[in-house]
Amino acid sequence: MANKTSKKPAKAAKKAVTRQVAAKAAKPRKVAAKPTLLAGGNPQIAKADGDAPVQAYIAAMPGWKSDAGRRLDALITRTVPGVRKAVKWNSPFYGVEGQGWFLSFHTFTKYIKVTFFRGASLRPVPPGESKQKEVRYLDIHEDDPLDEARLAKWIRQAAALPGWVP
């Protein structure tokens, strides 16, 4: 007599798998939450190395600041090929591998503050003074024309200097 096996367990197993797949498909997908904006509209982004967290920071910058952040990032990337990027202390940082960080920017309520960690060595010296002797700032306001040629010169000079190492 031939071995007869029931097809019922196989059908039951197939139905169970089908139900599991349908249940997973029915669950709403988790959408990434928008980053929290801290004081002055500065995006709270977790510390991380690479371009992705910097782009997440820029995308979360409110209003006109996001476009300005994209322009800054593009200018830095064009001016310093192979630039190293990271988000630290809720700010994008730019550096040269093995040399440290040369520039960062931070979002405030009415402006973006670009920090040159060795800015006192740049020519001409960026206009914003700091409590730290070597650091200089450039504040960018909404209606300020951005002198990309001058900024590119500062970026090139800053990238050639030994950077800040936390």
N, C-alpha and C positions, 0 to 999 in steps of 0.2 A: 504494500500500500504506500503510495507517495506521501511525502511529508506535506501536510497542509498547514500553512501558517495564516493566521488571521491578518487581514489588512487594516483592521480597526485601530491597533496601536500606532501604525504609521500615519493613518489619517488624523488621529488625535494629536500626534506630535506636530504634524504639519499645521494643523489649526492653531495650536499653541504658539508656534513661531509666528504665524501670520498675525495673531492677536498682539504679540509683543511688538512686532514691527509697526502695526497700526497705532498702538499706544504711544510709541516713541515719536511717530510722525505727528500725532495729535498734540503733544506737549509743546507749549510755546517755547521758542528758542530764547535763550537769554541774550539780551542786547547789552552790549557794553555800556555801562553807565558813563554819563558825561563826567569829565573830571571836575572836582570841586574847585571853585574859584576862591582863592584866599583874599586877604586884604588887598585892595587896589586892583582886583581882577586878575591876580597872578594865578595861573593854573597849577593845581597840585598834581604833580606827576611823580610816580615812584622813581627813585634813583635807578638808573640803568645806563649801560654803555650802548652806543650805536646810533644809527640814524633814526630808527623807528620811534624811540622815546622822544627825540627832538622834534620829529614831525608831529607826534601826538601833542606835545606842548604847544607848538605853533598853531595847530588846528584848534586848540582850546582857548587860544588868546582871544579876548572879546573884541568885537567890532573891527575898526581900522587896524588895530594892532596885529591881527592875524596876517593881513596882507603885508604889513611892514616886516613882520617876522619872516615870512616867506622870501621877501626881497633880501633881507639880511642873510638868511641861510644860503640862498642861491649865490649871493655875492661872495660870501666866505668860501663856499665850495668851489666856485670858479677860480678864485684868487689863490687858494691853497689846495692844489690837487692832493687827494689822499688825506684830507683833514680828518682828525679823530673827533668824534662827537659823543656827548653824554648828557644826561640830565642829572644834576646834583643840586641839592638844596633848592628845588623847584625853579631851576634856571638851566637853559641850555649852555653847555660849555664846549669850546672848540680848542683843540690842541694839536700838537705834532708828537707822534709816537716817540717816546724817549726824551722829550724836551719839556713836557708839562703843558699846562693850559695857558693860552695866550689871550683868550677873549671869552666873555660871557655876556648874556643880556637878561634883563629882568623886567617884568611887566608891573607898572604902577598905574594908578587911577587915570592920570592924564598924559602919561608918556612911557616910553621904553628907555631904560638906562643900559647903554652898552658900556661894558667894563673892559678896559685894556689893563691887564695885570702888570705890565711893564710900560705903561703909557707915558711915564715921564721921560723915557728914552726915545720916544717917537718924535719925528720932525715933520711938520710942526706939531707941537704938543697938543693933544686933544683938550678942549676947553674946560671940562669939569674937573675940579680939584677933589682930592680925597684926603682923609685923615692919614692914610698910608702913603708914605713918600713916593713910592713907585707907581701907584695906581692912578689912572686918569679915566674920566668918564665922557661919554657923549650922550646927551639926552635927545631923544627923538620925539617930537610932539606931532599931533595929527596933521597940522597944516604946514609943517616944516618941509622945505624941499630937501631931499636926500642927495647930498653930493657924493655920488657913488665913486667917482674918480678919486676924490680925497680919501674916502673911507677905504677903498681898495689899497691905496698907498699905505695907510695905517695898518691894515690887516696884513699886508705883505711884510712890512717892517716888524710887526709884532710877532708874526710866525717865525721870523728868523732869529728872534731873541730867545734866550733860555726862558721857559715858561714857569708859571706858578705850579708848585707841587704841594698839594694839601698834606 
